[in-house]
Amino acid sequence: MSSLDVAILGYGLAGSVFHAPLIAAQPRLRVAAVVTGSGERAAQARREHPGVRVLGSAEELFAAPAGIDLVVVATPNRSHAPLARQALAAGLPVVVDKPFAVTVADAEDLIARAEQAGLALSVFQNRRWDDDFLTARGLIEAGKLGAINRFESRFERWRPVPKGSWREVGSAEDGAGILFDLGSHLVDQAVTLFGPVRAVYAELDRRRDGILSDDDTFVALTHESGVRSQLWMSAVTPQLGPRLRVLGSDAGFVSYGLDPQEEALRSGRRPDDGQGPWGTADRWGALGADPAERVPLLAGDYPAFYAAMAAALLDGAPVPVDPRDAVATLRILDAARRSSDDNEVVTEF
């Protein structure tokens, strides 16, 4: 087999903007099926992927899974684990959008089922391939900053008027709120860089009228290595802070603004559209101590995720993101919620 047919469950923002274009751009993958209950999104999928099979429910797909080689779960958070469970039961490898599951128990159950069935399972943590994160990781690994003391990371937005989406009016059981949404990325990045965590402190707040889930959250992690990570995620920040700031014994690194890949995907661009190099922009960070030198950011590389997933299925390579990493992230997110509820540092998770 030289190529794989992929079914995408859900064709909202995650399915249509992030997953489908990256899959379609990968020579060894093809968007073969889309599951959506929306007539408008079904028409969109047919326009964007001629010949795609469009189904109204996941049950239709799993009743006749022949010809599908990989399932991508890109539905609302609460349905991630149940749908991934169905895909594994149908004998299909799975990629699950973040958060991997709403509970640690569900995440661990999925891993056990995948291992028992001998099926590949991974989690779409695309922000590991952001330009600023790749640059910071390269500088740290090259020893350019010395011993790292503190890591600051932010995903902040200014959206004072709620949209009324399930992420704003849902419950923790739904996986709603900015901690599950953006916190899944920020915690994953921190743990990827600095390893296991021994203590969690968090502040979860609801700042806007008419919402039921957190929209302004701060999480502080103490890693076993001694590094301290401070993570901000907010929908109500009128003045944005630096996206990344890494402080070491010899130098620091700071960058502002967001990786351009999401905006490119939202605008309809694809990595293989021939419009020039992917993931590049005139973006710079500052490296050193005052006065710091201006350094270009490395190109972002979201396509690397599905290239690695294809290699995992066709060549026996490791999956791009180990689902056990997502379990560690979920444990930290759960500890953060408990920390905020009880107003204390959590050390057992």
ZIFEN-V698517 format. One record per backbone hydrogen bond with DSSP energy under -1.0 kcal/mol. NH is the residue of the N-H (numbers start at 0). CO is the residue of the C=O. E is the energy in kcal/mol with one decimal. If there is no record, write none. Layout:
# ZIFEN-V698517
nh->NH co->CO e->E
nh->NH co->CO e->E
This chain:
# ZIFEN-V698517
nh->3 co->27 e->-2.0
nh->5 co->29 e->-3.1
nh->6 co->69 e->-2.7
nh->7 co->32 e->-2.6
nh->8 co->71 e->-3.3
nh->9 co->34 e->-2.6
nh->15 co->11 e->-2.8
nh->16 co->12 e->-2.1
nh->17 co->12 e->-1.0
nh->18 co->13 e->-2.5
nh->19 co->14 e->-2.6
nh->22 co->18 e->-2.7
nh->23 co->19 e->-2.9
nh->24 co->20 e->-1.4
nh->25 co->22 e->-1.4
nh->28 co->25 e->-2.3
nh->29 co->3 e->-1.7
nh->31 co->5 e->-2.2
nh->31 co->29 e->-1.2
nh->32 co->5 e->-1.9
nh->33 co->52 e->-2.5
nh->34 co->7 e->-2.8
nh->35 co->54 e->-2.5
nh->41 co->37 e->-2.2
nh->42 co->38 e->-2.1
nh->43 co->39 e->-2.0
nh->44 co->40 e->-2.6
nh->45 co->41 e->-2.0
nh->46 co->42 e->-2.2
nh->47 co->43 e->-2.6
nh->48 co->44 e->-2.0
nh->51 co->48 e->-2.2
nh->52 co->31 e->-2.7
nh->54 co->33 e->-2.7
nh->60 co->56 e->-1.2
nh->61 co->57 e->-2.8
nh->62 co->58 e->-1.6
nh->63 co->60 e->-1.0
nh->67 co->64 e->-2.1
nh->68 co->4 e->-3.0
nh->69 co->4 e->-1.3
nh->70 co->92 e->-2.3
nh->71 co->6 e->-2.9
nh->72 co->94 e->-3.0
nh->73 co->8 e->-2.6
nh->78 co->75 e->-1.8
nh->79 co->76 e->-1.7
nh->82 co->78 e->-2.2
nh->83 co->79 e->-2.4
nh->84 co->80 e->-2.5
nh->85 co->81 e->-1.9
nh->86 co->82 e->-2.3
nh->87 co->83 e->-2.4
nh->88 co->84 e->-2.2
nh->89 co->85 e->-1.5
nh->90 co->87 e->-1.7
nh->91 co->86 e->-2.3
nh->93 co->119 e->-2.2
nh->94 co->70 e->-2.5
nh->95 co->121 e->-2.4
nh->96 co->72 e->-2.5
nh->106 co->102 e->-1.9
nh->107 co->103 e->-2.8
nh->108 co->104 e->-2.1
nh->109 co->105 e->-2.1
nh->110 co->106 e->-2.0
nh->111 co->107 e->-2.3
nh->112 co->108 e->-2.4
nh->113 co->109 e->-2.5
nh->114 co->110 e->-2.5
nh->115 co->111 e->-2.4
nh->116 co->112 e->-2.1
nh->117 co->113 e->-1.0
nh->118 co->113 e->-2.5
nh->121 co->93 e->-2.0
nh->123 co->95 e->-2.6
nh->124 co->122 e->-1.6
nh->127 co->124 e->-1.7
nh->128 co->125 e->-2.3
nh->129 co->126 e->-1.2
nh->133 co->129 e->-2.5
nh->134 co->130 e->-2.0
nh->135 co->131 e->-2.6
nh->136 co->132 e->-2.9
nh->137 co->133 e->-2.2
nh->138 co->134 e->-2.3
nh->139 co->135 e->-2.5
nh->140 co->136 e->-2.7
nh->141 co->137 e->-1.7
nh->142 co->139 e->-1.5
nh->143 co->138 e->-2.2
nh->148 co->246 e->-2.8
nh->149 co->246 e->-1.7
nh->150 co->227 e->-2.8
nh->151 co->244 e->-3.2
nh->152 co->229 e->-2.2
nh->153 co->242 e->-2.3
nh->154 co->231 e->-2.1
nh->156 co->233 e->-1.9
nh->158 co->234 e->-3.5
nh->167 co->164 e->-1.7
nh->168 co->164 e->-1.9
nh->169 co->165 e->-1.9
nh->174 co->171 e->-1.2
nh->175 co->170 e->-2.2
nh->176 co->166 e->-2.0
nh->177 co->213 e->-2.4
nh->180 co->176 e->-1.8
nh->181 co->177 e->-1.3
nh->182 co->177 e->-1.9
nh->185 co->181 e->-2.2
nh->186 co->182 e->-2.7
nh->187 co->183 e->-1.2
nh->188 co->184 e->-2.6
nh->189 co->185 e->-2.2
nh->190 co->186 e->-2.7
nh->191 co->187 e->-2.4
nh->192 co->188 e->-2.0
nh->193 co->189 e->-2.7
nh->194 co->190 e->-2.2
nh->197 co->221 e->-3.1
nh->198 co->221 e->-1.3
nh->199 co->345 e->-2.3
nh->200 co->219 e->-2.3
nh->202 co->217 e->-2.6
nh->204 co->215 e->-1.7
nh->211 co->167 e->-2.9
nh->212 co->167 e->-1.4
nh->214 co->204 e->-2.4
nh->215 co->204 e->-1.5
nh->216 co->232 e->-3.1
nh->217 co->202 e->-2.2
nh->218 co->230 e->-2.7
nh->219 co->200 e->-3.5
nh->220 co->228 e->-3.0
nh->221 co->198 e->-2.3
nh->222 co->226 e->-2.9
nh->223 co->195 e->-2.6
nh->225 co->222 e->-2.0
nh->227 co->148 e->-2.0
nh->228 co->220 e->-2.4
nh->229 co->150 e->-3.2
nh->230 co->218 e->-3.1
nh->231 co->152 e->-2.4
nh->232 co->216 e->-2.5
nh->233 co->154 e->-1.9
nh->234 co->214 e->-2.6
nh->236 co->156 e->-3.1
nh->242 co->254 e->-1.2
nh->243 co->254 e->-1.7
nh->244 co->151 e->-2.4
nh->245 co->252 e->-3.0
nh->246 co->149 e->-2.9
nh->247 co->250 e->-2.0
nh->248 co->146 e->-1.8
nh->249 co->144 e->-2.4
nh->250 co->144 e->-1.5
nh->251 co->287 e->-2.3
nh->252 co->245 e->-2.4
nh->253 co->285 e->-1.9
nh->254 co->243 e->-2.3
nh->263 co->259 e->-2.2
nh->264 co->260 e->-2.6
nh->265 co->261 e->-2.8
nh->266 co->262 e->-1.8
nh->267 co->264 e->-1.4
nh->268 co->263 e->-2.3
nh->272 co->269 e->-1.9
nh->282 co->280 e->-2.5
nh->284 co->294 e->-3.2
nh->285 co->253 e->-2.5
nh->286 co->292 e->-2.8
nh->287 co->251 e->-2.4
nh->292 co->286 e->-3.1
nh->294 co->284 e->-2.8
nh->296 co->282 e->-2.3
nh->299 co->278 e->-2.4
nh->300 co->128 e->-2.6
nh->303 co->300 e->-1.6
nh->304 co->301 e->-1.8
nh->306 co->302 e->-1.8
nh->307 co->303 e->-2.3
nh->308 co->304 e->-2.1
nh->309 co->305 e->-2.2
nh->310 co->306 e->-1.9
nh->311 co->307 e->-2.1
nh->312 co->308 e->-1.9
nh->313 co->309 e->-2.7
nh->314 co->310 e->-2.3
nh->316 co->310 e->-1.7
nh->324 co->321 e->-1.7
nh->326 co->322 e->-1.5
nh->327 co->323 e->-2.0
nh->328 co->324 e->-2.0
nh->329 co->325 e->-2.5
nh->330 co->326 e->-2.4
nh->331 co->327 e->-1.7
nh->332 co->328 e->-2.6
nh->333 co->329 e->-2.6
nh->334 co->330 e->-2.2
nh->335 co->331 e->-2.5
nh->336 co->332 e->-2.0
nh->337 co->333 e->-2.1
nh->338 co->334 e->-2.6
nh->339 co->335 e->-2.3
nh->340 co->336 e->-2.3
nh->341 co->337 e->-2.5
nh->342 co->338 e->-1.4
nh->343 co->338 e->-1.4
nh->345 co->199 e->-3.1
